[in-house]
Amino acid sequence: MTDLSILLLDTEPRTHNHYIVLAIADALRRHPGVARVVVAHHGDALATFLAEGLDTVLAFGGARMQAPLLGRLARLARLSILWTTEDPYERASNVRFSDCFDIVFTNDRGSVAAYEGRAVHLPLAASPRFQDFAVGADDRHYRYDLLFVGTAWPNRVASLNTILGLLPADLRVKIALPWNVHLGPPDLHDRSLVTDWRCGNLDFARLANRSRVVLTLPRVFSGSAAEQAAGSTPPPRLFETALAGGFQVMVSPEPEVRDYYAAGTEFQLCTDDAQAAETIARMLSVPGERLAQARAARARTLAEHLYDHRIATMLERAVPVRRTASARGERPPASAPRRTVLILTHNRLGHREGGGVEVYQEALAGLGDRYDLLFLFPVFRGETWEMRLEGPGVALNLPGGSVGLPRLTDPNVEGQFARILFEHRVDLLHIHHLLHWPLSLPLIARACGVPVVQHLHDHYLICERWLLLDHNGRFCDVVHRGREQCDACLAASHNYPAGAKARRDAFLGQVVGAVDAFVTSTPATGAYLRAFHPQIAPDRVVEIAMLVPTPAAAPPEAPPAAEAPASLVVAVIGNFTHHKGGDDVIELIRTCEGYPIRFRIHGQVSPHHAGRLRGLPAERVTVHGPYEQRGIVAQLQGCDVSLHLSTWPETFLIALTEAWQAGLVPIVSDLGAPAERVRDGIDGFRVPPHDPGAVRARLLALLFDREQLAAMRTTIRRKAFPSVDAHLDALHRLYAGLIAQRPCPHERVPNRRPGAYDLSLDDLALQVNAPSWVSNDILWDRSRLSDGGGFPETFPAVARIDALPEADAAKPALERPLSHPALAWAIDALWTDQCQRLDRSGNAVVFQSLSLRGWMHLSESRGPYRTYLRFSDGTSTSYAPLATESRQDVLDHLRTPAARDAGFAGQVDLAGLSFGSHAVDLIQVTATHRIVTRGLLRIFAASDLGAARAGHFRAAQGAGPDRETPRRGVPRRIRQSLPNCDGVLVGSSAEVWAFEACLPDVPAEAVQVWLRSPDGATLRLDADAHAASDGTLRFVAALNGLRPDPYEVLLRTGRGTGPAIALPDRLQVREGHGRCRDTETLPAAFRRRFIKAIRRAPNLNAVTLTAEDDVRSIRCQGWAFLRGLGSALCVVARWEENGRSRICIGAPLERPDIEAHLGTALARSAGFDLMIPVQAVTSGRVRFYQCYRWRTVEFAGFREALIPALDGT
């Protein structure tokens, strides 16, 4: 037998079976065919498997917990084995998720058939390590007459009451019946017994060895189906008691137990409780016979029922599978697969104000030709936050929860993060910042087998105050000064309790161990981190020179000395704030008064410093404000010196490079990377931090010694800087090396139900006192409760059916809209896929599932009996039976007993739902009626495409479709998800666009999708669409990254060589709120003649003030509809601005609730979402129109309805 190197994984670490894992490891190490055994846990299994060079995985427990992780392990192994322990109770999930293993061994013989030929029966056993005790020499050895130890399942409690009631009351009885909140305390008739105690397996073996009779009772899961309520194979306790020298009386209806021991000679088998009581009484009276049976059972166990015997059987069956699997192999792909890199960061350009990190991250887009790059960053919505995932074909907002204290761990975020790593097939994680994230995420990535790169942009891994400035604004130098001052600093600055920093440091000691490479731009930053975390090996710190902006022009030659200007011009580059030395610069400017030294400020100035700068003479200080990085070199022409007086140890300082590129002589603080980069007196100067006097001395020296200034500038002009390409190539080499060392196979990961990813810190063999390192609480013995911010895992899975059951369909229908006065209802949670829905219109594209929870009660009914969702697209209908939930809160609110069961919940699998828009209605079946409630919501289904097939519009490398190319007709039967605003499809950057059209006379082939902007620039969808044989074309495209321009949409056939077909409607993406577009032209639907004026305002559901691009606006959401004028086509807001007419056209939004309320399909498009400048309202000139098919209507009360929103502004 070939030597095996085995990773043994306990898949159910929260159970009490880990001693069995240790027993199996002992048996494996004694097997002659096993060379090595490593026991692992979820947190290190994948990393250990690769690092140790193992070839076999033995997963013990079950296949459901962390199934994606198990699938990845199985794919890496030459032989993968699953040995279940909870069949038949967990049989359904074990069968479902075990298909990634080469062979399955089930603990239950009755479950073998369920695996359809993939499983072998292998019962559990006993171990000499825990249960090896000799049988007592005589009856004086024993302390107890009867022993039972087991969980207080109801059937066991009933059996004990019966048996103890039939036995003499003077027996010495030892009983343990531990219970949990689901079972409740056991109701034993004999109240004198102390039963709520637990013991380890070794202690149980000692008790069994000192008890005359050990009683074994089956467990029956009262909540399981009949065929899964009890197993056929006896539990390991049978074998363990025998090896411990105990004599057993077993109550079991299953005959299989006779295959392991001989009833009557090795143990006593009883069919019911009465027989068990009689047998116990009889065997207590014959100690000789009892001891003989105990010795016979122990001998049989040593000969047949140790884990050594089970392992021998297992490997005998499994090794041939291993040889077959290795011989079979898998064909290598024709070309190297494209890898995916997830960039985890605290912010992204265009979302919140940022700095150099955000600019640098966008430069990584240059790796897009070699990797698929995904960006994951937090987006804040008041008191809550979301995880934003962006990339090719991906634009998702996932719930993060409530904004609160900084966290070590957050199960919701960790589960969502693990789902992203698996579902998006991530091969490497590149962390740019962990700010706002749980610090545990690198540990989660390591558990998932994903290599981790940490970029050192600052010192966040050392302190939450990542600039290492103390509460007085001074560099704390924690590495050299020690950590004694940390508690005082954090108490003064954040009011954190003593010990908070120590908890953070201890946890980060684990986190840095999960990072494969730390990227630093200079050696000093990496050395400082290693001095604080000495466990980081030197070879894990990788120096990659920071990329630099390409200069707009080469720095000019220095002018001749005779032409040298009389004044010295000093540039201050970058953000002008306290930590960038803003206070020192202002003091310096004041001390230079009287000298011909002028200062130019290039960069964002903080409000505090802006006020102070305004008090300085304008002829000496010029504030240029923020700059585009590409143009800064040109802006610096005419300057001589630059100042970089940061008060913290910068990790690179791009502004220093920009100064050198412009030929300036920099003066830097003698801290961090800038001090490391500048050679004092050669290509710049170093000065002590917080020392304006030293800076002034340097400036005066250069002012009066122009030859030195010219010489230094000449030296600087000879400097060479790493190019963007060189930097990206270095990152590529790092990525490629780590991916090769730590591959992440994606092929065997099971297809799990959405929302079932639950990997968290608790699963990684790590526990913390409290989720936040700021908290002094000790919570590890309490249940870990969810914050409620993540995707709920309590939605019961629901499958759609084609028709209602006959009994329900036969009941008379009672049609009611949501607005019916007798109807009370609420939707507590509404999710599509993994995204929480805040509106119920039909523009959101849904790929996998619809999840909801709520309640509904009609006062005239006798309470709901069954609840269904009805899906209808106008041609087909399907239903989803929801689970009924008891709602005490609804009962308390409505005060009618029938409302108790008004709740419903379900997660509906949308696989197979037809492409397009669907109305979703609610049907509740009572004892007498079928209540049909219309107008619940609408969805746009794209389940046949899937989120993984969503493309992303990218700048075209070659020429796009030529503007003069003839078009072959207009597509027919267009169905798409975006609202149409007068010939323009309006979407937001957070949306996905689903599209279907029928192209006339187009062959079944790939079709390219192009966008063309007004300036002629073209973008191409990076995933080809495909036309079916009937000409039907479908695609899904993410809209993030598009500029807010109107784009022409072109479809090009013939694999990019054929003619282009133009869609009749253009596409425009809005970056802010609203479903509208601003223009100076009235829409074609606006009928100027016979405008109908009415005094009232449209129905406004929400009026909110917003600020976008420094323009204060009012967001108006609502609906309007007048009968007899046809369908609503759009709404128009019109006002004058600077003597010119301004127009905002709002798209007609689907309002299924209004359609149901008014009882006409023409009202479906009655909704609107407009953005109107506050100035247009305050000036009194804004007017509101709604365009119908037959006429235009003006709502004259619109402006007056908006005035309350402006109160107090």
Secondary structure, 3 states (H helix, E strand, C coil): CCCEEEEEEECCCCCCCHHHHHHHHHHHHHCCCEEEEEEECCCCHHHHHHHCCCCEEEEEECCCCCHHHHHHHHHHCCEEEEEECCCCCCHHHHHHHHHHCCEEEECCHHHHHHHCCCEEECCCCECHHHHCCCCCCCHHHCCEEEEEECCCCHHHHHHHHHHHHHCCCCCCEEEECCCCCCCCCCCCCCCCCCCCCCCCHHHHHHHHHCEEEEEECCCCCCCCCHHHCCCCCCCHHHHHHHHCCCCEEEECCCHHHHHCCCECCCEEEECCHHHHHHHHHHHHCCHHHHHHHHHHHHHHHHHHCEHHHHHHHHHHHHHHHHHHHHHHCCCCCCCCCCEEEEEECCCCCCCCCCCHHHHHHHHHHHHHHCEEEEEEEEEEECCEEEEEEEECCEEEEEEEEECCCCCCCCHHHHHHHHHHHHHCCCCEEEECCCCCCCCCHHHHHHHCCCCEEEECCCCCCCCCCCCCECCCCCECCHHHHCCCCHHHHHHHHHCCCCCHHHHHHHHHHHHHCCCCEEEECCHHHHHHHHHHCCCCCHHHEEECCCCCCCCCCCCCCCCCHHHCCCCEEEEEECCECCCCCHHHHHHHHHHCCCCCEEEEEECCECHHHHHHHHCCCCCCEEEEECCCHHHHHHHCCCCCEEEECCCCCCCCCHHHHHHHHCCCEEEEECCHHHHHHCCECCCEEEECCCCHHHHHHHHHHHHHCHHHHHHHHHHHHCCCCCCHHHHHHHHHHHHHHHHHHCCCCCCCCCCCCCCCCCCCHHHHCCCCCCCCCCCCCCCCCCCCCCCCCCCCCCCCEECCECCCCHHHHCCCEEEEECCCCCEEEEEEEEEECCEECCCCCCCCEECCEEEEEEEEEECCCCCCCEEEEEEECCCCEEEEEEEEECCHHHHHHHCCHHHCCCEEEEEEECCCCCCEEEEEEEEEECCCCEEEEEEEEEEEECCCCCHHHCEEEEECCCCCCCCCCCCCCCCEEEEECCCECCCEEEEECCCEEEEEEECCCCCCCEEEEEEECCCCCEEEECCCEEECCCCEEEEEEECCCCCCCEEEEEEECHHHCCCEEECCCEEEEECCCCCEEEECCCCCCCCCCCCEEECCCCEEEEEEEEEECCEEEEEEEEECCCCCCCCEEEEEEEEEECCEEEEEEECCECCHHHHHHHCCHHHHHCEEEEEEEHHHHHCCCCEEEEEECCCEEEECCHHHHHHHHHCCC
